[in-house]
Structures are given as structure tokens and as C-alpha cells.
Amino acid sequence: MNRVLLAGATGYLGGYIAKELQQRSQFFRTIVRNPDKLEKNGIKANEILNAELTDSKSIKECCKGIDIVISTVGITKQKDGLTYMDVDYQANMNLLKEAKKSRVKKFIYVSVLNGEKLQNLEICKAKELFVEQLKKSGIDYCIIRPNGFFSDMSEFFNMANSGRIYLLGNGEFRANPIHGKDLAVVCVDAIDGLDKNIEIGGPETLTQNEIATIAFDVLGNKRKITYIPEWLRITILKIVKLFSTSKFYGPVEFFMTVMAMDMVAPKYGKHTLKEYFKKLNNKNR
């Protein structure tokens, strides 16, 4: 049986991957800053390395005895003074260096759909710089490109809960976001898979108007939507970039860009957005 190193186990997707590995009785080691989070989320790794991926010295020999590396490491909301280049690029580079040193057989990395086309965005630039280095590393690899998590869609739910949803354009941009549990299966299956690049989405392709309607219906709230025209979206981005730090601007830039385009990938999985919103609603009661 392959021995797996999972980086990012305390994140949204990483947590589901850890549980999928557990379910398959797969040996896995994790690298975490806060081991307590693993226990809190019901994750029982075979081995836990308490270290910081941005500190190359702290992860020395982390891949010793490891066959497969799975990394979901990246930041959506910048904190601790770290940038996308610090985490999405350099932290993964530190891990790749250790993987090469220990002659790991395969490195599975989770990027983002259309990341190679969106390198004008700081987050995608950092991710794709790492992808380029991974491809040149000589290690077998698989790049998994989801088009958005259900957790990202909670923004729609939160807006609907506050009484109004703001959509870009006419609300007809389409996407098929995927549940973390479904995506975790794809990531673990990639251990024995042959694909080098996997674009993946959930089972339902929905317009933003449809996502908004689902959120309002689940909450039982009246449908109230405000549409933001393209010129205003561009103006907002310029103003935010001018008057805010990169920590704040980066996530806003990414969100307002991908929400202004279709993000549709091959369908996979069984979990629906309506089910996800219902669970969010039950938690809030």
C-alpha cells in the first residue's frame, strides 16, 4: 500500500481528503501547524508532523518513506502577513524539494479551473508558477482543477440570509461547483490514476440566478437581487486596489473575476447545492 503525505489537512478540502484516506484505511502522514484542529475535525492521521510549510527547515525529511504527496496548500484569505507567493508558491516548492529528495513517486496538487488563463490574478499566478515547477521536477504528477467549492457558494447563502444578493452582469454566468467530499474522492483516486490534468466540477450546472433562487427558497426569504453592471465591477476593483492592502484585494479580485465568467467543468459527484444550503440553514437555527 502507498504511504501518503497530505499537506493542508486542516483546510476545507484537505479535511475531506483526510477522511477519504481514513475510510480506505490508507496510511497517511499530515503536516499541520495546529494538530488540535485534526482531532476537532475527527481526523486521525497515522503520523502527524507539527511544522510550517513556509519554513523549509521545519519540514526537513517530511517525505521520508512517503510514496505519494497530496497538497491542497493555498490561501483564500491572506493572514499572518503571508502572501500568495509565500504559500501557494513557496510553501509548495518547499514540499516539492523534500519530495524530490525522498524520491516520492507522485505529487498530486490542487489548483483551480482556468488558472493558466487567469495568471493576471495574484492567486492564480502563484499557483501556476508552482504548477510549472512541478511539471519540470521529474516526479510523476497530477494537477486537479476544480471550478469552485460548495464552501465558496456560502457567500450566496449569507447574502440571501441578509436579505439581498448581488450578482454580476445579468446573473446568467454558469458554474457547477463541487462538494469537498466528492472532490476528495477524485483526489484520492488520482493516486493510482494516469491523468496528468483533471478538470472537475459538481453534478449540477447552474446560473448565478439559479443559485440565488435556491438560497432564497431554502431560507424562505423573498427573492431580492441587485445586478452589478460590468463598468461598476471594474470601477470597484480599481478603487479596492487603490485603497486597500493586497491581503484584502487579492480575494476580492479573484472572486469578482471568476464570478464574471462561466466556470463549467466536467460533471462529477452526487452532492447538490440545495442539500448544502439546507445544512447551512439547519446550523444557523
C-alpha positions as CSV (number, residue, x, y, z in Angstrom):
1,M,0.0,0.0,0.0
2,N,1.2,3.5,-0.9
3,R,2.2,5.8,2.0
4,V,0.7,9.2,1.6
5,L,1.7,12.7,2.8
6,L,-1.2,15.1,3.0
7,A,-0.5,18.8,3.2
8,G,-3.4,21.0,4.0
9,A,-5.4,18.6,6.1
10,T,-7.0,21.3,8.3
11,G,-8.5,23.1,5.3
12,Y,-11.9,22.6,3.7
13,L,-10.8,20.2,1.0
14,G,-7.9,18.7,3.0
15,G,-10.2,17.6,5.7
16,Y,-12.4,15.7,3.3
17,I,-9.3,14.1,1.7
18,A,-8.1,13.0,5.1
19,K,-11.4,11.4,5.9
20,E,-11.5,9.7,2.5
21,L,-8.0,8.3,3.2
22,Q,-9.2,7.1,6.6
23,Q,-12.2,5.4,5.0
24,R,-10.0,3.5,2.6
25,S,-7.6,2.5,5.5
26,Q,-4.8,4.3,3.7
27,F,-1.7,5.2,5.6
28,F,-1.2,9.0,5.7
29,R,1.0,11.5,7.4
30,T,0.0,15.1,7.8
31,I,1.8,18.4,8.1
32,V,-0.1,20.8,10.3
33,R,0.5,23.9,12.3
34,N,-2.2,23.1,14.8
35,P,-2.7,19.4,15.5
36,D,-5.7,20.1,17.7
37,K,-7.7,21.0,14.6
38,L,-7.3,17.5,13.3
39,E,-8.8,16.0,16.5
40,K,-11.6,18.6,16.4
41,N,-12.5,17.6,12.9
42,G,-12.4,13.9,13.6
43,I,-9.2,13.2,11.6
44,K,-6.9,10.5,12.8
45,A,-3.7,10.5,10.8
46,N,-1.2,7.7,11.1
47,E,1.6,10.2,11.7
48,I,1.4,14.0,12.4
49,L,4.2,16.4,11.7
50,N,3.8,19.7,13.6
51,A,5.5,22.1,11.2
52,E,5.1,25.1,9.0
53,L,5.4,24.6,5.2
54,T,6.6,28.1,4.7
55,D,9.6,27.3,6.9
56,S,11.7,24.9,4.9
57,K,13.8,23.8,7.9
58,S,10.8,22.7,9.9
59,I,9.7,20.2,7.2
60,K,13.1,18.6,6.7
61,E,12.7,15.0,5.7
62,C,8.9,15.2,5.9
63,C,8.7,13.0,2.8
64,K,11.0,10.2,4.1
65,G,9.3,6.9,3.5
66,I,6.5,8.5,1.5
67,D,5.3,7.4,-1.9
68,I,2.6,9.9,-2.7
69,V,2.2,13.6,-1.8
70,I,-1.2,15.3,-2.0
71,S,-1.2,19.1,-1.5
72,T,-4.2,21.4,-1.1
73,V,-2.0,24.1,0.4
74,G,-3.0,27.6,-0.5
75,I,-4.7,30.6,1.0
76,T,-8.1,32.2,0.1
77,K,-7.9,34.9,2.8
78,Q,-4.4,36.2,3.4
79,K,-3.4,36.4,7.0
80,D,-0.3,36.3,9.3
81,G,1.4,38.7,6.8
82,L,1.7,35.9,4.3
83,T,1.2,36.4,0.5
84,Y,0.0,34.0,-2.2
85,M,3.7,33.7,-3.3
86,D,4.6,32.8,0.2
87,V,2.1,30.0,0.5
88,D,0.6,28.9,-2.9
89,Y,4.0,29.0,-4.5
90,Q,6.9,28.9,-2.0
91,A,5.3,26.6,0.6
92,N,4.5,24.1,-2.1
93,M,8.0,24.5,-3.5
94,N,9.5,23.6,-0.1
95,L,7.3,20.5,-0.1
96,L,8.4,19.6,-3.7
97,K,12.0,19.9,-2.8
98,E,11.6,17.4,0.0
99,A,9.5,15.1,-2.3
100,K,12.4,15.1,-4.8
101,K,15.0,14.5,-2.1
102,S,13.0,11.5,-0.8
103,R,12.2,10.2,-4.3
104,V,8.5,10.4,-4.0
105,K,6.7,8.6,-6.8
106,K,3.9,11.1,-7.4
107,F,2.8,14.6,-6.4
108,I,-0.9,15.5,-6.6
109,Y,-1.6,19.2,-6.5
110,V,-5.0,21.0,-6.3
111,S,-5.0,24.2,-8.3
112,V,-8.0,26.0,-9.9
113,L,-10.0,25.7,-13.1
114,N,-8.7,28.1,-15.8
115,G,-5.8,29.0,-13.5
116,E,-3.4,29.0,-16.5
117,K,-5.6,31.6,-18.3
118,L,-6.0,33.8,-15.2
119,Q,-2.4,34.5,-14.3
120,N,-3.2,38.2,-14.2
121,L,-4.7,37.3,-10.8
122,E,-2.2,37.1,-8.0
123,I,-3.6,33.8,-6.6
124,C,-3.5,32.1,-10.0
125,K,-0.1,33.5,-10.8
126,A,1.4,31.9,-7.7
127,K,-0.4,28.6,-8.2
128,E,0.6,28.3,-11.9
129,L,4.2,29.2,-11.2
130,F,4.3,26.1,-8.9
131,V,2.5,24.0,-11.5
132,E,5.3,24.9,-14.0
133,Q,7.9,23.8,-11.5
134,L,6.1,20.6,-10.7
135,K,5.9,19.7,-14.3
136,K,9.7,20.2,-14.6
137,S,10.5,18.3,-11.4
138,G,10.8,14.8,-12.9
139,I,8.2,13.4,-10.5
140,D,5.0,11.9,-11.8
141,Y,2.2,14.4,-11.1
142,C,-1.5,15.1,-11.4
143,I,-2.9,18.7,-11.4
144,I,-6.5,18.7,-10.2
145,R,-8.5,21.8,-11.3
146,P,-11.9,22.2,-9.5
147,N,-14.1,25.1,-10.6
148,G,-15.2,26.1,-7.1
149,F,-16.1,24.6,-3.8
150,F,-19.5,24.5,-2.1
151,S,-17.9,26.4,0.7
152,D,-17.4,29.3,-1.8
153,M,-21.1,29.3,-2.6
154,S,-21.9,30.0,1.1
155,E,-21.4,33.7,0.1
156,F,-24.7,33.4,-1.8
157,F,-26.4,31.9,1.2
158,N,-25.0,34.6,3.5
159,M,-26.2,37.4,1.2
160,A,-29.7,35.7,0.9
161,N,-29.8,35.4,4.7
162,S,-29.1,39.2,5.0
163,G,-32.0,39.9,2.6
164,R,-30.4,40.7,-0.8
165,I,-28.0,39.0,-3.2
166,Y,-25.7,41.0,-5.5
167,L,-24.9,39.4,-8.9
168,L,-22.5,40.5,-11.7
169,G,-23.9,41.2,-15.2
170,N,-27.4,39.7,-15.7
171,G,-26.8,36.8,-13.4
172,E,-26.5,34.3,-16.2
173,F,-22.9,33.3,-15.8
174,R,-22.8,29.5,-15.2
175,A,-20.8,27.2,-12.9
176,N,-21.0,23.7,-11.4
177,P,-19.2,23.9,-8.1
178,I,-18.3,20.7,-6.3
179,H,-18.7,19.4,-2.8
180,G,-15.5,18.8,-0.9
181,K,-16.5,15.2,-0.2
182,D,-16.9,14.5,-3.9
183,L,-13.7,16.3,-4.8
184,A,-11.8,14.3,-2.2
185,V,-12.7,11.1,-4.0
186,V,-11.2,12.4,-7.2
187,C,-8.0,13.4,-5.4
188,V,-7.5,10.1,-3.7
189,D,-8.4,8.2,-6.9
190,A,-5.6,10.2,-8.6
191,I,-3.1,8.2,-6.6
192,D,-3.5,5.2,-9.0
193,G,-4.8,7.2,-11.9
194,L,-3.0,8.1,-15.1
195,D,-4.3,11.6,-15.8
196,K,-1.9,14.4,-15.6
197,N,-4.6,17.1,-15.6
198,I,-8.1,16.8,-14.2
199,E,-10.7,19.5,-14.6
200,I,-13.6,18.7,-12.4
201,G,-16.9,20.2,-11.2
202,G,-20.1,19.1,-9.5
203,P,-23.2,17.3,-10.9
204,E,-25.3,20.5,-11.5
205,T,-24.6,23.4,-13.8
206,L,-26.4,26.4,-12.5
207,T,-26.6,30.1,-13.4
208,Q,-26.0,32.6,-10.6
209,N,-29.7,33.5,-10.8
210,E,-30.5,29.8,-10.1
211,I,-28.0,29.6,-7.2
212,A,-29.5,32.8,-5.7
213,T,-33.1,31.3,-6.1
214,I,-32.0,28.1,-4.3
215,A,-30.6,30.1,-1.4
216,F,-33.7,32.3,-1.0
217,D,-36.0,29.3,-1.3
218,V,-34.1,27.3,1.4
219,L,-34.2,30.3,3.7
220,G,-37.8,31.0,2.9
221,N,-36.9,34.6,2.1
222,K,-38.3,36.8,-0.7
223,R,-36.1,36.9,-3.8
224,K,-34.3,40.2,-3.9
225,I,-31.4,40.6,-6.4
226,T,-29.3,43.6,-7.4
227,Y,-27.3,43.3,-10.6
228,I,-23.9,44.9,-10.9
229,P,-23.0,46.1,-14.4
230,E,-19.6,45.4,-15.9
231,W,-18.4,49.0,-15.7
232,L,-19.2,49.1,-12.0
233,R,-17.4,45.8,-11.3
234,I,-14.2,47.3,-13.0
235,T,-14.6,50.5,-11.0
236,I,-15.0,48.7,-7.7
237,L,-11.8,46.6,-8.4
238,K,-9.8,49.7,-9.2
239,I,-11.0,51.5,-6.1
240,V,-10.4,48.5,-3.8
241,K,-6.9,48.0,-5.3
242,L,-6.1,51.7,-4.8
243,F,-7.3,52.0,-1.2
244,S,-6.7,48.6,0.3
245,T,-3.8,46.2,1.0
246,S,-3.0,43.1,-1.1
247,K,-4.4,41.0,1.8
248,F,-7.9,42.4,1.2
249,Y,-7.6,43.0,-2.6
250,G,-6.4,39.5,-3.6
251,P,-9.6,37.6,-2.6
252,V,-11.9,40.3,-3.9
253,E,-10.0,40.4,-7.2
254,F,-10.3,36.6,-7.6
255,F,-14.0,36.4,-6.5
256,M,-15.1,39.3,-8.7
257,T,-13.2,37.9,-11.7
258,V,-14.4,34.3,-11.7
259,M,-17.9,35.4,-10.9
260,A,-17.9,37.4,-14.2
261,M,-17.3,34.4,-16.4
262,D,-18.5,30.9,-16.9
263,M,-16.7,28.3,-14.7
264,V,-18.0,25.0,-16.1
265,A,-16.0,21.8,-15.8
266,P,-16.8,18.0,-16.5
267,K,-19.5,16.9,-14.1
268,Y,-18.8,14.6,-11.2
269,G,-20.3,13.7,-7.8
270,K,-23.7,13.4,-6.2
271,H,-24.0,16.2,-3.7
272,T,-26.3,19.1,-4.6
273,L,-26.1,22.8,-3.7
274,K,-29.6,22.7,-2.3
275,E,-28.6,20.0,0.2
276,Y,-25.6,22.0,1.2
277,F,-27.7,25.2,1.8
278,K,-30.2,23.2,3.8
279,K,-27.4,22.1,6.1
280,L,-26.1,25.6,6.5
281,N,-29.7,26.7,7.3
282,N,-30.0,24.0,10.0
283,K,-26.7,25.0,11.6
284,N,-28.0,28.6,11.9
285,R,-31.2,27.7,13.7
